[in-house]
Amino acid sequence: MTIKKIIKKAAKNKSVTEEYYLQLYKTYYARSRVEKENLWSDMYQFKGPITVNGVTKQVEGKKIQAFIKSHLMTTQRQRCCYCKRYLVSSGHARHVEHVLPGSVYPQYVFMLRNLAVSCVECNLLKTKDVWWALASTSLKYPIPDKLRTCFHPNIDTYDSEIRFVRISTNHFSFSCYYGLTDKGRHLCKELLSKVSHKELILANDTVMNDAITKVANFSAGFTVSSETEKFLMGIYDYLARR
């Protein structure tokens, strides 16, 4: 689906005029490519007049981002694009994630292919990390072959790259991610292991934390015995069948 279709679909259910919001989006899209600046927040804050064919109406940029986020949430089945936790509470707040960060690649900030929805933790822990070495001046979005070294939520199939186990009790939550491929292992090491460790910090149980950390380290790409791998995969396979 294109941005035009997303705005058109939203316009059917909300008191917005399609062509005015599309015009606002196109304006910021063009400016980001010419000025080479990340204008995502600027568009969000925009509230003012837009003129189309000599007629002026008031438009709010934050509505466009809401339309895009709603579309992405549906596409991702209400789950974070990285950790796959459900985005159903303020604790797992929804952020629009720029896969190729706008601080380095401002020309891609408004491209739908570069947008996903992540939980607040993944968004903050990933920060502005650049996982690919790409030409920062190219206006054309990289083809999949150029992005083959790291996981891209809009190009790669999650289940082919990563498996995870998530367990919660009254006292702690535990998530362990296992990379099936080089892309999956990279995502585990650079981001998902941080998500797991943050959960462990919140659980004040030293013995349990130490034990689970060893398993979590394996999922991040560290060298551990084959028994650990069998243990983790055994848990995953058992729970996956439940």
N, C-alpha and C positions, 0 to 999 in steps of 0.2 A: 504494500500500500504506500502511496506517495503522501507527502505533506498536504497536498491539495485535497486528496480524498479524505484525509483525517479531519481537516477543517470543515469540509463539506458535510461529512457525517455528523460532526458535532453541531453544526449549524441547524440541523434538522430538529435537534432536541433542546437547543438553548437559544436564548434571545440574542443571537449574534448574526451579523451579515457576512456571508462567506467571503466576498471579494475584498472587503476592507481588511479582514484579518490576514488573508492571503497576501495582500499588498504590503502589510506591515512586516510579515515574515520575509518576503522577498527583499524588502529594503535592508533589513538587518543581515540577511544572508549575503547580499552583494557587498555591503559595507565591510563585513568581516573578511572577505576575500581580498578586497582592495586595500583596506587599512591594515590588514594583518593583525587584528586585535580580537580578543575574546569578548564578544558583545552579548553573550548569553544573558548575563545579569542585567545589562542595559535594556534588552528587549523586555525582560520580566518587569522592570520598573516603569516601562513606558505606559503612560496614560494620557491620551490626548487625541487631537483630530487627525484623521486620515481622509484624503480626498481621492475619489475615484470618479472619473467622467464628470468632473465639475461639481460633484455632490460630496459634502463633508459630513463625517460622522465620528463620534467618539469611540475609541478603541482602547482595550487594555491588553498589554502584552502578556500578563500573567495567565490570561485565559488560553492563549495559544499553547503555553507550556503545559497547562492542565489538560488540554486536548491530547497532546503528544504523550504525556505520562499515562493517561487513561488507556490509550491505544497500546502502549508498551506493556502495561500491566496485564492487559488481556492476552497479548501475545506470549508473555512469559508465564501465564497462568498464575499470576499473583505471587510469584517467587522472585527473590533476589537473583540477578543474573550471574552472581559469583558463588555465593554460599548456599543458595537454594532454600533459605529460610522463607517462610510465608510472610508477606508484607501486609499483615493484618492488624498491627498495633503500633502505637507511638514508639514503642521500644525498638521496632524494626521499621522505622520511618522510611518513606520512599524518597529517594533522591534520583534525579536524572543524572545518569553517569555518562561522561564522555570517554569512550574507550581509548581513543587517541586524545590525550589531554589538550584542552584548549589553550593552555599556557604555551604549548610548543607548536600545536597545529591549529591555530585559530580559524583557518580556512575550512575546517571540517566541523566546526562547532554546531552548525545548523543542518548538517547532513543526517538524515534519518538512519543511515547505515552505521553511523558512529554513536548513536544514542541507545541507551538501555536504562533500566531502572534497577538500582541497587539499594540494599539496606544502608542505614546511616553508618554502621560500623565498617562495612566494606568500602564505602565511599571515602570515609575519613582515613582508614588504614592504607588504602591504595594511594591516597593523596594525589601527587602529580607525577607518580612514577611513569617513566617512559619505557615500555617493554620492547619496542621495536626501533631499530636504527633505520629511519626513513628520511628521504629528502624532504626537509621541512618547508620547501618552497613550492612543491607541486600542488596544483589546484585540483587535480584529479585524485579521487579517493583510491588508495592502494588496492590492487587486485589481490584476491585471496592468496596467491602464490607468494606475494611479498609479506604476508602476515603469518606465514606457516610456522614460525618459531615459537609463538606464544598463543595462548588461548584468547579467542575473540568471540564474545557471546552472540554476535549476530552472524557469524560465519561457521563456527565449529558446533558440533553436536555434543552437548554436555555429557551425556551418558557414554559416549565413546571415548571421552578424555578423562573422566573423573568418577569415582565412586565415593560415597560417604556413609558414615554411621552417625546417627544423632540419638543420644539418650538423655532423658531428663528425669530427675527424681525430686523429692521434696527439698533436697539440699544442694544440688548442683546440676549443671547442664554440661554435657560432653559431646563435642563434635569432632570427628576424626575423618580426614579426607585423604584419599589414596589416588595418586595420579597413575592412570593406565598408560599414558604416552608421555613423551617429552613435554608437550604442551601442558598436559595435566599436572605433571610433576613441577613444572615451572610455576603454575598458578598456586599449587599447594605451598611451595617454598616461599614465594614472594607475597602471598596474601592470605590464603586460607589457614596456614599454620598460625598466623597472627590472630585470626578470628578465634581459633581454638584456644590459644593460650590466653586470650583476653577472658574467655569464659572461665578458664581454670583459676585465674586470678580472683574472680568474684567468689569462688568456692573456697572457704577457709578450712580446707582439709588437706594437710601436708602430705599424708601418706597416699591418698587418692590422687592428688595432683602430681606427685612424683611418678606414680605408675602410669597415669594417662599421658603425661608428658613424653614418656619414652615411646609410646605408641604414636602420639602426635608427631614426634620428631621423625619417625619412620615415614609418615605420610608426606612430610616436607622434603623428602629426598635424602635423608641421612642414612648411613649404613647401619643396619641392624640385622640380627639373625633371621634366617628364613623362617624360624618358628614364629617370630613376630608377625611376619607377613601372612603366614597361614592362619594365625589367630585372628588378625584383623579381617581377612577375607572370609573366614569362617563366620564371624559375627555378621558381616554384611550379607552374605548369602542366606543365612538363617532368617534375618530380619526381613530381607527382600521378599521372602516367600510367605511372610505372615499376612 
